[in-house]
Amino acid sequence: DLPLVETPGTRFAYNSGVSMLMAGVLGNRTDAPAEDFVADRLFGPLSIVSWEWDTGPGELTNSGWGLHLKPRDMAALGQLVLQGGVWNGSEIVPASWIAESAVAATRFTDGTGYGYQWWLGDDDESRQADVAGAPEEAPGCRPGALPPGAPPRDRKRRPDGRRRPEFPAGGAPAEA
């Protein structure tokens, strides 16, 4: 029971604890841990079978951070977003929610913003997930950000110059 420092909606302050709070709300609503809900509704349809998710006090799913996935599974989540929530012809996440999640709820003076758990760039192209997952971020930068002064990235090429793999429409890349 702390007093409000600012009027709600007037100042942005990133807070991972609020993400964890939402895991608790989801758990109370579904009568199961948030991880179970995500496993059933998201990971299952994407064939994600192996992950680790940190927990907080009372075994609350740590939805603010601490989800450990294989690179292929991270790519599947990115591909799901790029496909508007559709996977193998089935809607897993409503397209309207995917679109709404990439709209800045707040904007910063540098033109970037923050949506539903997404740090957003200052143009439409930077809102697209970089599905191939090449480590393009500098240490200490938020996900998807490049260090100041870095040249714009070519989304078709990796930092080493090789072309990024193309994913087939509607699903994950073929097994190697």
Residue pairs with C-beta under 8 A, 6 or more apart in sequence:
6 13
12 106
12 108
12 114
14 114
16 64
16 65
17 64
18 64
19 63
19 64
19 117
20 56
20 60
20 61
20 62
20 63
20 64
22 34
22 63
23 33
23 34
23 60
23 61
23 62
23 63
24 34
24 60
26 34
26 37
27 33
27 34
27 37
27 60
27 61
30 36
30 37
33 59
33 60
33 61
34 60
34 61
34 63
35 53
35 61
38 61
41 92
42 48
42 92
42 93
43 49
43 51
43 73
45 87
45 88
45 90
45 92
46 73
46 76
46 77
46 80
46 87
46 92
46 172
47 76
47 172
48 69
48 73
48 76
50 70
50 73
51 67
51 68
51 69
51 70
51 73
52 67
52 68
53 61
53 62
53 66
53 67
53 68
54 62
54 65
54 66
54 67
54 68
55 61
55 62
55 66
56 62
69 77
71 133
72 172
72 173
74 133
75 131
75 132
75 133
75 167
75 172
75 173
76 87
76 172
78 129
78 130
78 131
78 133
79 87
79 131
79 167
79 171
79 172
80 86
80 87
80 92
80 93
81 98
81 129
82 128
82 129
82 131
83 169
83 170
84 95
84 98
84 99
85 91
85 92
85 93
85 94
85 95
85 97
85 98
86 92
86 95
86 170
87 170
87 171
88 170
88 171
89 170
97 116
100 115
100 116
101 115
101 116
101 117
101 118
102 115
102 118
102 120
102 127
103 115
104 112
104 113
104 114
104 115
104 120
105 113
105 114
105 115
105 116
106 113
106 114
107 113
108 114
110 122
111 121
111 122
112 119
112 120
112 121
112 122
112 145
113 119
113 120
113 122
114 120
118 127
119 142
119 143
119 144
119 145
120 126
120 127
121 127
121 144
121 145
125 155
126 144
128 155
130 136
130 144
130 153
130 155
131 167
132 158
132 164
132 165
134 158
134 159
134 164
135 159
136 146
136 153
136 159
137 143
137 144
137 145
137 146
138 145
138 146
138 147
138 150
141 147
146 153
153 159
155 164
156 163
156 164
157 163
157 164
158 164
165 173
167 173
168 174
